[in-house]
Amino acid sequence: MRGIHKMLGLGGVAIVAAVLASGCIGGAALGFADGPLEGFPRYGGISPEEAVSVIVALQDDPDFVLLDIRTPEEVETGHLPGASNLDYRGASFEQDLGLLDRNLIYLIYCRTANRTGQAFDLMTQMGFTRIYDMQGGIRRWSELGYPICKGPLGDEHACVGEYPSLASGV
């Protein structure tokens, strides 16, 4: 997975995650000019269950970015495995977002989907076309028992939970 930290540096990543974290309401499901990936949900708002299928299928794809937009402090309390961070509440969120590659596939999430809804709209206005917005945020993700890692991004740490598609052999 291409880490956003390689594109922005660790400080920029924290800023981008905070910006995205402040607004997780979620955008409407959209199909863009290039369409969604074959066999995947349409770009836009998706459920945590749909997000699992996207993450499992694309986790090794260098064009896929799993982006947590909560504050670094929120991220440390629990984040999805393989996530990068861009702080939705950071002063330079919009500027940092503008530095991201618009050709990549993004799956964005926050606490409840309020900040991602706002970030989704902003990203769409900025020309991003391949965005998944996880509805219900990490709160719903956690309720479903999906993997959560605690601690700062990039640190070695244990994660709790399993992806259902991996556990069932799907």
N, C-alpha and C positions, 0 to 999 in steps of 0.2 A: 504494500500500500504506500502510495506517495504521501509522505508526511508533510503537512503544511509547514512544519518547523523548518524544512529544507528551503521553502520558498520565502518565508518571512523572518526567520530567526525566532528564538524562543520568546523574546519580548513581544514581537508582532503576533505570534500565535496566541499568547495570553490575551492580548487585546481583542483579537478576532473572536475568540471563544466567549468573552464577556459580552460582546455586542450581540452575538447570536443568542446568548442565554437569556437576555432580558425580555424576549418576546416570543414565547412558544405557542401561539394560537394556531398557526398553520395556514398555509395557502390552499386554495381549492385545487383539486386534481386537474392537471393540465397535460395535454399532449403538445409538444412543441414541433417545430418544423421538421426536425430530424426524428421525431417520434421517440417513444420509450424503447428500451431494449426489448428484443424479442423474448416473450415469456415472462416479462417483468411487469409490475404494476405501472400505471401511467405516472409520469412525473407529477409532482405536487404532493398533496397530503396523502400519507399512507399510514396504516396501522403499525403498531410494533410487530405484529405477526408478519406483515408484509416486509417490514424493515429487516427482519431476521433473514428472509429469503434473499434480499438484496445484498446484505452484508456477507452472508455465507458464500454466495456466488461470486462476489466481486472483491473479497478481502485481499486477494493477491494481485488484483489488477492495478497497475501503476496509474491508471486514469481515474481511480476511485478515491474519494476523500470522505472519511467519516468525521464530521465536524461538530464538536460540542461548543455551543456558543455561550455557555454560562461563565461566570467569573472563575478565576483560578481556584479560589477558595471552595466554590461549589464543586468544581471538578475533582478536587482532592477528596471530597466526601464520598465520591463514587462516580465512575464514568464507564462508558462502553469500551471493551477491549479494542485497541487499535485506533482510538480517537485522537484527533488533533484538537487544539483549542484556539478559538478566536473570541475574545471577550466582547460581547454585544454592548456591555455597559462601559467599555473603554472609550477614552476620548478620541481615539483615532480609528474606531471600528470601520466606519464607512471608507476611510482612506485605505486601510489595510485590506478590506474586502475588495476594493478596486484593484489591488495588486495580484489577486488570485487569477489563475488561468480559467477563463470562461469556457474552455473546451472540455474540462474535466467533469466527472459525475460526482455530485455532492449529495450526501445524506446528512441533513442538519437536524440537530435536536437540542433541547434545553430541558428545563425542569418539567413544564406542563404543556408546552406548545404555544405559549403566548409570544415569546421573543422570536421563535422561529417563524411564526406567521409574519411578523414585521420584517424579519431578515429575508424571508422568501420573497416578499413583495419588492424589497430593495434590490435583491439579487436579480430578480426578473427585470426590473427597470434598468439595471446595469448591463444587461445582455447575457446573463447566465441562462442557459436553456435546459440543463440536465440537473434538476434539483429535486431531491426527495425530502419532504418535510415530515418527520415522524410525529404523528399526532399523539397526544397524551404525554409526550416527553419521557424523560428518564423515570419519572414517578410511575407511569403506567408500565414501562419496561420492567422496572423492578418488581412491581406487583405480580407480573407474569412469571417471575423467577428466571429471567434471562441473565446472562453474565454481567456482573458488575465488578469493576476493579477499584480499589481504594488507594489513594496516595497521588502524588504528583505524576503527571504524564512523563513518560520517559524513564521513570524509576522502575527497577525490578520490583514487582509485587504480585501477590497471588490474586486471582480473580475467583469469584464465587458464582456458580450457576453454569448452565449449559444451554447451547442453542438446541432447540427441540429437533430441528432437522438433522443435526449431527448425532444426537442421542438416539434417534429412531432409525438412523441409517438411510434417511431420505437424501 
